Amino acid sequence: MTTAAPATDHSRDPEPINMRAEDFAARPLEVIERIRAAGGSAPVVFLDGQPARAFVDDADVRTILSDRRFVVDPENVPQGLETTRRSDAMVALGLRRDLVTYLTESLLDKDGSDHARLRKLVSRTFTVRRVNEMRASVERISADLLAALPDHTDEDGVVDLIEHFAYPLPITVICDLVGVPVADRARWHAWSHQLAQFDPARPEVMNEALGAMIDHVEAMITERREHPRGDLLDALVRARDEDGGRLSQSELVTLVFTLVIAGHETTAHLLGNGTRALLEHPDQLALLRSDPGLLPTAVHEMLRVGGTAVSAKARYATEEVRLERGVVPAGQRAVALISGANHDPEVHSEPHRFDVTRQQGRPGEAHVAFGHGAHYCLGAALARQEGEVAFGSLLTTYPELSLVPGRPPVSDAVPGTLRLRELPIRLRPAEV
């Protein structure tokens, strides 16, 4: 942890960094290191267009994510402090007000007892024991997808790993768990992609995707009341119908699509970013191939350098909070830059070096790829398991896997995330 005195004078701050700008979307680590070099915090225009102060050091990021003086819901900021209602900000971006409710009812957007109530409804599904019971299913799905990869190669023997493995694996796993019918999963993939690609210049695209998703969840709920199947969706419907005080209808709908989207988007890009990192570091790939027991630590390293989230949700200060690298006045917002903490040289030696042995002998998680505090990712154990199974199966099935000269990975420049749109790979050496 840094020992620098808190910076209280922000009068010399540079112009706010626009987190929606192309340079942050395409090269977030460069922007983060500029913030670190300038003192560890900086004013920003956050992803929703509203002002905030961003922090990059591990200590500050963990405080923002865990200290109860910070809340995710501005309604929990004491009256009289200036805040912008999330619903108003979203409507200003062009989202339909009748849909905005579903974007503010998620457990990701709640604090305190409301958050705990929603989290408790699904937490049993993601216990370590339950996740371990799912391993055989994850292995089967992974094996089936890998066996089918040659069927998707082009005339040059190249396949896009994102489309044909990194996305299908986690979306199949989470849809099986929640209870989304097989026939509807391609639509969920398309909807989540549209939501992630939100363009303020075309809000109608997000309105259409969100509206379709809500209608589909409502239809699933109606169908389950008539034909229960014993999955997570059934359990949530029962919680709504038998004790409506535990779960409102809008919370039920929001909880379902939040679980599906969060349960596959982040893992899909972990698989893409992690595979790229391995193939771009042949020495580390050789280490992992020689010792498959390194898989758990390798997945942690992939999460550290290639976890999907660059930034966490903004938090509101309920009172003035003095952090190591700056002050957040009461009512103002702080942004924890996850990638900044995961590349903090005070915590991670040579933070920009990819090292699959880095986590060896270290209990717990040194990174914050899954967040920290009360909002720590519910599906962390499942994501780690999917990563271990996927990378282990991929390297075993295709030991000569490689990137394709002249066809580099294609980044998906979505602000606040690290994503690949395409990852062309060759399963076996090209014939000569």
Solvent accessible surface area in square Angstrom, and as a share of the most:
residue,aa,sasa,rsa
1,M,158,0.70
2,T,17,0.10
3,T,135,0.78
4,A,35,0.27
5,A,84,0.65
6,P,67,0.42
7,A,45,0.35
8,T,75,0.44
9,D,101,0.53
10,H,50,0.22
11,S,94,0.60
12,R,226,0.82
13,D,49,0.25
14,P,78,0.49
15,E,148,0.67
16,P,68,0.42
17,I,34,0.17
18,N,63,0.32
19,M,1,0.00
20,R,88,0.32
21,A,32,0.25
22,E,136,0.61
23,D,52,0.27
24,F,2,0.01
25,A,11,0.09
26,A,50,0.39
27,R,113,0.41
28,P,8,0.05
29,L,47,0.24
30,E,94,0.42
31,V,1,0.01
32,I,0,0.00
33,E,51,0.23
34,R,128,0.47
35,I,4,0.02
36,R,38,0.14
37,A,95,0.74
38,A,77,0.60
39,G,33,0.32
40,G,1,0.01
41,S,10,0.06
42,A,3,0.02
43,P,23,0.14
44,V,3,0.01
45,V,41,0.23
46,F,18,0.08
47,L,59,0.29
48,D,36,0.19
49,G,25,0.24
50,Q,45,0.20
51,P,96,0.61
52,A,13,0.10
53,R,26,0.10
54,A,0,0.00
55,F,0,0.00
56,V,0,0.00
57,D,6,0.03
58,D,13,0.07
59,A,16,0.12
60,D,1,0.01
61,V,0,0.00
62,R,55,0.20
63,T,41,0.24
64,I,1,0.01
65,L,12,0.06
66,S,52,0.34
67,D,36,0.18
68,R,229,0.84
69,R,83,0.30
70,F,13,0.05
71,V,15,0.09
72,V,7,0.04
73,D,17,0.09
74,P,8,0.05
75,E,107,0.48
76,N,72,0.37
77,V,13,0.08
78,P,68,0.43
79,Q,187,0.83
80,G,85,0.81
81,L,63,0.31
82,E,144,0.64
83,T,47,0.27
84,T,55,0.32
85,R,124,0.45
86,R,40,0.15
87,S,19,0.12
88,D,59,0.30
89,A,7,0.05
90,M,39,0.17
91,V,47,0.27
92,A,86,0.66
93,L,33,0.17
94,G,30,0.29
95,L,11,0.05
96,R,116,0.42
97,R,134,0.49
98,D,88,0.46
99,L,8,0.04
100,V,3,0.02
101,T,60,0.35
102,Y,39,0.15
103,L,33,0.17
104,T,22,0.13
105,E,35,0.16
106,S,8,0.05
107,L,11,0.05
108,L,69,0.34
109,D,7,0.04
110,K,27,0.11
111,D,25,0.13
112,G,59,0.57
113,S,95,0.61
114,D,61,0.31
115,H,8,0.04
116,A,55,0.43
117,R,66,0.24
118,L,1,0.01
119,R,51,0.19
120,K,145,0.61
121,L,26,0.13
122,V,1,0.00
123,S,37,0.24
124,R,196,0.71
125,T,10,0.06
126,F,16,0.07
127,T,57,0.33
128,V,97,0.56
129,R,165,0.60
130,R,92,0.34
131,V,4,0.02
132,N,91,0.46
133,E,101,0.45
134,M,25,0.11
135,R,87,0.32
136,A,72,0.56
137,S,41,0.26
138,V,1,0.00
139,E,79,0.36
140,R,133,0.48
141,I,11,0.06
142,S,0,0.00
143,A,55,0.43
144,D,84,0.44
145,L,37,0.19
146,L,1,0.01
147,A,74,0.57
148,A,32,0.25
149,L,0,0.00
150,P,52,0.33
151,D,118,0.61
152,H,85,0.38
153,T,44,0.26
154,D,51,0.27
155,E,163,0.73
156,D,82,0.42
157,G,31,0.30
158,V,4,0.02
159,V,2,0.01
160,D,30,0.16
161,L,1,0.00
162,I,7,0.03
163,E,100,0.45
164,H,38,0.17
165,F,3,0.01
166,A,0,0.00
167,Y,10,0.04
168,P,31,0.19
169,L,0,0.00
170,P,0,0.00
171,I,11,0.06
172,T,33,0.19
173,V,4,0.02
174,I,2,0.01
175,C,0,0.00
176,D,66,0.34
177,L,14,0.07
178,V,0,0.00
179,G,8,0.08
180,V,1,0.01
181,P,40,0.25
182,V,117,0.67
183,A,94,0.73
184,D,21,0.11
185,R,31,0.11
186,A,80,0.62
187,R,116,0.42
188,W,0,0.00
189,H,55,0.24
190,A,53,0.41
191,W,22,0.08
192,S,1,0.01
193,H,67,0.30
194,Q,59,0.26
195,L,26,0.13
196,A,29,0.23
197,Q,64,0.29
198,F,55,0.23
199,D,63,0.33
200,P,61,0.38
201,A,87,0.67
202,R,132,0.48
203,P,29,0.18
204,E,94,0.42
205,V,36,0.21
206,M,22,0.10
207,N,17,0.09
208,E,123,0.55
209,A,1,0.01
210,L,0,0.00
211,G,13,0.12
212,A,35,0.27
213,M,0,0.00
214,I,10,0.05
215,D,98,0.51
216,H,20,0.09
217,V,0,0.00
218,E,54,0.24
219,A,60,0.46
220,M,13,0.06
221,I,1,0.00
222,T,76,0.44
223,E,59,0.27
224,R,8,0.03
225,R,108,0.39
226,E,120,0.54
227,H,112,0.50
228,P,97,0.61
229,R,136,0.50
230,G,69,0.67
231,D,33,0.17
232,L,13,0.07
233,L,0,0.00
234,D,3,0.02
235,A,36,0.28
236,L,1,0.01
237,V,8,0.05
238,R,120,0.44
239,A,7,0.05
240,R,69,0.25
241,D,76,0.39
242,E,135,0.61
243,D,66,0.34
244,G,36,0.34
245,G,68,0.65
246,R,104,0.38
247,L,0,0.00
248,S,44,0.28
249,Q,51,0.23
250,S,25,0.16
251,E,12,0.05
252,L,0,0.00
253,V,0,0.00
254,T,1,0.00
255,L,2,0.01
256,V,0,0.00
257,F,10,0.04
258,T,16,0.09
259,L,15,0.08
260,V,0,0.00
261,I,32,0.16
262,A,49,0.38
263,G,18,0.17
264,H,0,0.00
265,E,14,0.06
266,T,68,0.39
267,T,5,0.03
268,A,1,0.01
269,H,2,0.01
270,L,4,0.02
271,L,2,0.01
272,G,0,0.00
273,N,19,0.10
274,G,1,0.01
275,T,3,0.02
276,R,74,0.27
277,A,12,0.09
278,L,3,0.01
279,L,22,0.11
280,E,81,0.36
281,H,66,0.29
282,P,94,0.59
283,D,89,0.46
284,Q,17,0.08
285,L,12,0.06
286,A,59,0.45
287,L,74,0.37
288,L,4,0.02
289,R,92,0.34
290,S,89,0.57
291,D,66,0.34
292,P,89,0.56
293,G,59,0.57
294,L,10,0.05
295,L,27,0.13
296,P,61,0.38
297,T,22,0.13
298,A,0,0.00
299,V,1,0.00
300,H,26,0.12
301,E,3,0.01
302,M,1,0.00
303,L,8,0.04
304,R,8,0.03
305,V,32,0.18
306,G,6,0.06
307,G,9,0.09
308,T,14,0.08
309,A,39,0.30
310,V,0,0.00
311,S,15,0.09
312,A,19,0.15
313,K,86,0.37
314,A,9,0.07
315,R,15,0.05
316,Y,8,0.03
317,A,0,0.00
318,T,29,0.17
319,E,88,0.40
320,E,87,0.39
321,V,0,0.00
322,R,135,0.49
323,L,8,0.04
324,E,44,0.20
325,R,61,0.22
326,G,0,0.00
327,V,12,0.07
328,V,1,0.00
329,P,67,0.42
330,A,33,0.26
331,G,3,0.03
332,Q,76,0.34
333,R,21,0.08
334,A,0,0.00
335,V,0,0.00
336,A,0,0.00
337,L,1,0.00
338,I,7,0.04
339,S,6,0.04
340,G,0,0.00
341,A,0,0.00
342,N,4,0.02
343,H,5,0.02
344,D,6,0.03
345,P,74,0.46
346,E,109,0.49
347,V,46,0.26
348,H,1,0.01
349,S,75,0.49
350,E,110,0.49
351,P,16,0.10
352,H,107,0.48
353,R,98,0.36
354,F,10,0.04
355,D,18,0.10
356,V,0,0.00
357,T,40,0.24
358,R,32,0.12
359,Q,17,0.07
360,Q,101,0.45
361,G,85,0.82
362,R,94,0.34
363,P,131,0.83
364,G,59,0.57
365,E,46,0.20
366,A,15,0.11
367,H,7,0.03
368,V,1,0.00
369,A,21,0.16
370,F,21,0.09
371,G,18,0.18
372,H,57,0.25
373,G,33,0.32
374,A,70,0.54
375,H,38,0.17
376,Y,65,0.25
377,C,52,0.31
378,L,33,0.17
379,G,17,0.17
380,A,3,0.02
381,A,18,0.14
382,L,6,0.03
383,A,11,0.08
384,R,59,0.21
385,Q,8,0.04
386,E,1,0.01
387,G,0,0.00
388,E,33,0.15
389,V,7,0.04
390,A,1,0.00
391,F,2,0.01
392,G,18,0.17
393,S,31,0.20
394,L,2,0.01
395,L,18,0.09
396,T,110,0.64
397,T,63,0.37
398,Y,7,0.03
399,P,78,0.49
400,E,97,0.44
401,L,6,0.03
402,S,42,0.27
403,L,46,0.23
404,V,9,0.05
405,P,122,0.77
406,G,78,0.75
407,R,97,0.36
408,P,93,0.59
409,P,20,0.12
410,V,56,0.32
411,S,64,0.41
412,D,4,0.02
413,A,53,0.41
414,V,15,0.09
415,P,40,0.25
416,G,7,0.06
417,T,32,0.19
418,L,39,0.19
419,R,15,0.05
420,L,4,0.02
421,R,124,0.45
422,E,73,0.33
423,L,0,0.00
424,P,9,0.06
425,I,0,0.00
426,R,40,0.14
427,L,5,0.02
428,R,133,0.48
429,P,83,0.52
430,A,57,0.44
431,E,175,0.79
432,V,194,1.12
